[in-house]
Amino acid sequence: IDCTSIDGGGKLPPLINEILKECMIHDFSGVLLEIPQSPPEILSDLAGELDSALFKDRRSLFLRESCAKAAPHAKILVGTALSGGSFSRHIQDHASAFGVDRLVLDVERMRMDFLLPAKSGAGVPLGERELDELRRRYRSASFFSKDLCTYYFTYRQNGRSHFVLYDNAYSLKRKLAVAERLGVGSCFF
């Protein structure tokens, strides 16, 4: 359920009942709530009430950590697209905060171009064609980062240095293997 445009109008019990009804009709085993990073209070309330209702109904709630405190039974999505640090440390930090049994890997294919220095950790998302074009145009050698479990290359354009991170089948398999080794047994692709 995409919650990015929920305005807080209406009451939660009818919404919760409608969600549970849909789960029963379609035999869904759970609900994934897409909640913004800094959710309004109404979304925390929704997460908490839906978590209780789904738990009683033996179904799962999946959400990002922004509402984890409101939903103690929920499975927490851990993204795989990192631009810095260590992938295994990322998993371990989430396991320490929530317990490894609550973690579910959210496998995201990384394709990002960073203008250096990239102080914010955010880059420009790339499509597959854009990534292929950059690799062809600059003929840069790609390397695998064991820490990030992803590939990278650099290039220069207009006197500025760029750093590109990207995933392929091998890097995604490595991320899955690291997560599994650390006890994470489920994922979303």
KEMIKOL-882416 format. One record per residue (C-alpha): residue number from 0; x, y, z. Coordinates in steps of 0.2 Angstrom, whole numbers, plus 5000, padded with zeros to 4 digits. Layout:
// KEMIKOL-882416
{dovex=NUM X=X Y=Y Z=Z}
...
END
This chain:
// KEMIKOL-882416
{dovex=0 X=5000 Y=5000 Z=5000}
{dovex=1 X=5007 Y=5017 Z=4995}
{dovex=2 X=5005 Y=5029 Z=5009}
{dovex=3 X=5014 Y=5044 Z=5002}
{dovex=4 X=4998 Y=5053 Z=4998}
{dovex=5 X=4987 Y=5049 Z=5013}
{dovex=6 X=4981 Y=5065 Z=5020}
{dovex=7 X=4974 Y=5059 Z=5037}
{dovex=8 X=4956 Y=5061 Z=5033}
{dovex=9 X=4944 Y=5047 Z=5038}
{dovex=10 X=4945 Y=5035 Z=5052}
{dovex=11 X=4957 Y=5020 Z=5054}
{dovex=12 X=4946 Y=5006 Z=5059}
{dovex=13 X=4936 Y=5005 Z=5043}
{dovex=14 X=4952 Y=5006 Z=5033}
{dovex=15 X=4960 Y=4992 Z=5043}
{dovex=16 X=4945 Y=4982 Z=5041}
{dovex=17 X=4945 Y=4984 Z=5022}
{dovex=18 X=4963 Y=4979 Z=5021}
{dovex=19 X=4960 Y=4963 Z=5032}
{dovex=20 X=4945 Y=4959 Z=5020}
{dovex=21 X=4956 Y=4961 Z=5005}
{dovex=22 X=4969 Y=4950 Z=5013}
{dovex=23 X=4956 Y=4936 Z=5016}
{dovex=24 X=4948 Y=4938 Z=4999}
{dovex=25 X=4965 Y=4936 Z=4990}
{dovex=26 X=4974 Y=4925 Z=5003}
{dovex=27 X=4988 Y=4937 Z=5005}
{dovex=28 X=5000 Y=4933 Z=5019}
{dovex=29 X=5004 Y=4951 Z=5023}
{dovex=30 X=5004 Y=4969 Z=5018}
{dovex=31 X=5019 Y=4980 Z=5013}
{dovex=32 X=5016 Y=4998 Z=5018}
{dovex=33 X=5026 Y=5011 Z=5008}
{dovex=34 X=5028 Y=5025 Z=5021}
{dovex=35 X=5039 Y=5041 Z=5018}
{dovex=36 X=5055 Y=5043 Z=5028}
{dovex=37 X=5047 Y=5056 Z=5040}
{dovex=38 X=5029 Y=5050 Z=5042}
{dovex=39 X=5015 Y=5060 Z=5049}
{dovex=40 X=5008 Y=5054 Z=5065}
{dovex=41 X=4993 Y=5047 Z=5056}
{dovex=42 X=5004 Y=5034 Z=5047}
{dovex=43 X=5012 Y=5029 Z=5063}
{dovex=44 X=4995 Y=5026 Z=5070}
{dovex=45 X=4990 Y=5016 Z=5054}
{dovex=46 X=5006 Y=5006 Z=5056}
{dovex=47 X=5003 Y=5002 Z=5074}
{dovex=48 X=4984 Y=4997 Z=5072}
{dovex=49 X=4987 Y=4987 Z=5056}
{dovex=50 X=5002 Y=4978 Z=5064}
{dovex=51 X=4991 Y=4973 Z=5079}
{dovex=52 X=4976 Y=4967 Z=5067}
{dovex=53 X=4988 Y=4958 Z=5055}
{dovex=54 X=4997 Y=4949 Z=5069}
{dovex=55 X=4980 Y=4943 Z=5077}
{dovex=56 X=4975 Y=4937 Z=5059}
{dovex=57 X=4992 Y=4928 Z=5058}
{dovex=58 X=4998 Y=4939 Z=5043}
{dovex=59 X=5013 Y=4950 Z=5042}
{dovex=60 X=5016 Y=4969 Z=5040}
{dovex=61 X=5031 Y=4974 Z=5031}
{dovex=62 X=5038 Y=4992 Z=5032}
{dovex=63 X=5053 Y=5003 Z=5033}
{dovex=64 X=5061 Y=5007 Z=5050}
{dovex=65 X=5053 Y=5024 Z=5050}
{dovex=66 X=5037 Y=5017 Z=5059}
{dovex=67 X=5046 Y=5002 Z=5067}
{dovex=68 X=5043 Y=5008 Z=5085}
{dovex=69 X=5024 Y=5009 Z=5081}
{dovex=70 X=5023 Y=4991 Z=5075}
{dovex=71 X=5032 Y=4979 Z=5086}
{dovex=72 X=5027 Y=4963 Z=5076}
{dovex=73 X=5031 Y=4971 Z=5059}
{dovex=74 X=5045 Y=4964 Z=5047}
{dovex=75 X=5058 Y=4978 Z=5044}
{dovex=76 X=5063 Y=4981 Z=5026}
{dovex=77 X=5082 Y=4984 Z=5024}
{dovex=78 X=5088 Y=4992 Z=5008}
{dovex=79 X=5102 Y=4985 Z=4998}
{dovex=80 X=5107 Y=5001 Z=4988}
{dovex=81 X=5121 Y=5008 Z=4998}
{dovex=82 X=5133 Y=5022 Z=4993}
{dovex=83 X=5145 Y=5021 Z=5008}
{dovex=84 X=5150 Y=5010 Z=5022}
{dovex=85 X=5149 Y=4991 Z=5023}
{dovex=86 X=5134 Y=4981 Z=5017}
{dovex=87 X=5137 Y=4968 Z=5031}
{dovex=88 X=5138 Y=4981 Z=5044}
{dovex=89 X=5122 Y=4989 Z=5037}
{dovex=90 X=5113 Y=4972 Z=5040}
{dovex=91 X=5122 Y=4970 Z=5057}
{dovex=92 X=5116 Y=4987 Z=5063}
{dovex=93 X=5098 Y=4983 Z=5058}
{dovex=94 X=5099 Y=4966 Z=5067}
{dovex=95 X=5105 Y=4974 Z=5083}
{dovex=96 X=5091 Y=4987 Z=5082}
{dovex=97 X=5077 Y=4976 Z=5077}
{dovex=98 X=5082 Y=4958 Z=5079}
{dovex=99 X=5088 Y=4948 Z=5064}
{dovex=100 X=5071 Y=4938 Z=5064}
{dovex=101 X=5062 Y=4954 Z=5059}
{dovex=102 X=5073 Y=4959 Z=5045}
{dovex=103 X=5068 Y=4957 Z=5026}
{dovex=104 X=5080 Y=4962 Z=5013}
{dovex=105 X=5073 Y=4975 Z=5000}
{dovex=106 X=5083 Y=4971 Z=4985}
{dovex=107 X=5086 Y=4987 Z=4975}
{dovex=108 X=5097 Y=4988 Z=4960}
{dovex=109 X=5109 Y=5001 Z=4962}
{dovex=110 X=5113 Y=5012 Z=4947}
{dovex=111 X=5119 Y=5029 Z=4953}
{dovex=112 X=5131 Y=5043 Z=4947}
{dovex=113 X=5140 Y=5053 Z=4960}
{dovex=114 X=5149 Y=5069 Z=4957}
{dovex=115 X=5164 Y=5070 Z=4968}
{dovex=116 X=5165 Y=5075 Z=4982}
{dovex=117 X=5148 Y=5067 Z=4986}
{dovex=118 X=5146 Y=5074 Z=5003}
{dovex=119 X=5127 Y=5070 Z=5004}
{dovex=120 X=5129 Y=5052 Z=4999}
{dovex=121 X=5116 Y=5055 Z=4985}
{dovex=122 X=5119 Y=5054 Z=4967}
{dovex=123 X=5109 Y=5054 Z=4951}
{dovex=124 X=5100 Y=5038 Z=4947}
{dovex=125 X=5104 Y=5030 Z=4930}
{dovex=126 X=5094 Y=5019 Z=4919}
{dovex=127 X=5101 Y=5004 Z=4911}
{dovex=128 X=5104 Y=5013 Z=4894}
{dovex=129 X=5112 Y=5028 Z=4903}
{dovex=130 X=5124 Y=5016 Z=4913}
{dovex=131 X=5129 Y=5006 Z=4897}
{dovex=132 X=5132 Y=5023 Z=4888}
{dovex=133 X=5143 Y=5029 Z=4901}
{dovex=134 X=5153 Y=5013 Z=4902}
{dovex=135 X=5155 Y=5013 Z=4883}
{dovex=136 X=5159 Y=5032 Z=4881}
{dovex=137 X=5173 Y=5032 Z=4895}
{dovex=138 X=5179 Y=5014 Z=4894}
{dovex=139 X=5182 Y=5014 Z=4912}
{dovex=140 X=5187 Y=4998 Z=4921}
{dovex=141 X=5175 Y=4992 Z=4933}
{dovex=142 X=5179 Y=4985 Z=4950}
{dovex=143 X=5170 Y=4975 Z=4963}
{dovex=144 X=5169 Y=4983 Z=4981}
{dovex=145 X=5169 Y=4969 Z=4994}
{dovex=146 X=5162 Y=4981 Z=5007}
{dovex=147 X=5148 Y=4988 Z=4997}
{dovex=148 X=5145 Y=4972 Z=4987}
{dovex=149 X=5143 Y=4982 Z=4971}
{dovex=150 X=5153 Y=4987 Z=4956}
{dovex=151 X=5160 Y=5004 Z=4953}
{dovex=152 X=5170 Y=5014 Z=4940}
{dovex=153 X=5175 Y=5032 Z=4939}
{dovex=154 X=5176 Y=5044 Z=4924}
{dovex=155 X=5180 Y=5063 Z=4921}
{dovex=156 X=5168 Y=5075 Z=4912}
{dovex=157 X=5171 Y=5093 Z=4910}
{dovex=158 X=5185 Y=5093 Z=4923}
{dovex=159 X=5175 Y=5085 Z=4936}
{dovex=160 X=5177 Y=5067 Z=4943}
{dovex=161 X=5162 Y=5055 Z=4944}
{dovex=162 X=5160 Y=5039 Z=4954}
{dovex=163 X=5147 Y=5027 Z=4948}
{dovex=164 X=5140 Y=5012 Z=4958}
{dovex=165 X=5130 Y=4999 Z=4950}
{dovex=166 X=5123 Y=4981 Z=4953}
{dovex=167 X=5122 Y=4966 Z=4941}
{dovex=168 X=5117 Y=4948 Z=4944}
{dovex=169 X=5133 Y=4944 Z=4953}
{dovex=170 X=5133 Y=4959 Z=4965}
{dovex=171 X=5115 Y=4955 Z=4970}
{dovex=172 X=5119 Y=4937 Z=4973}
{dovex=173 X=5133 Y=4942 Z=4984}
{dovex=174 X=5121 Y=4954 Z=4994}
{dovex=175 X=5109 Y=4940 Z=4996}
{dovex=176 X=5123 Y=4928 Z=5002}
{dovex=177 X=5130 Y=4940 Z=5014}
{dovex=178 X=5112 Y=4943 Z=5021}
{dovex=179 X=5109 Y=4925 Z=5022}
{dovex=180 X=5125 Y=4922 Z=5031}
{dovex=181 X=5120 Y=4935 Z=5044}
{dovex=182 X=5103 Y=4926 Z=5047}
{dovex=183 X=5091 Y=4936 Z=5035}
{dovex=184 X=5080 Y=4923 Z=5027}
{dovex=185 X=5068 Y=4933 Z=5017}
{dovex=186 X=5068 Y=4946 Z=5003}
{dovex=187 X=5058 Y=4957 Z=4991}
{dovex=188 X=5064 Y=4959 Z=4973}
END
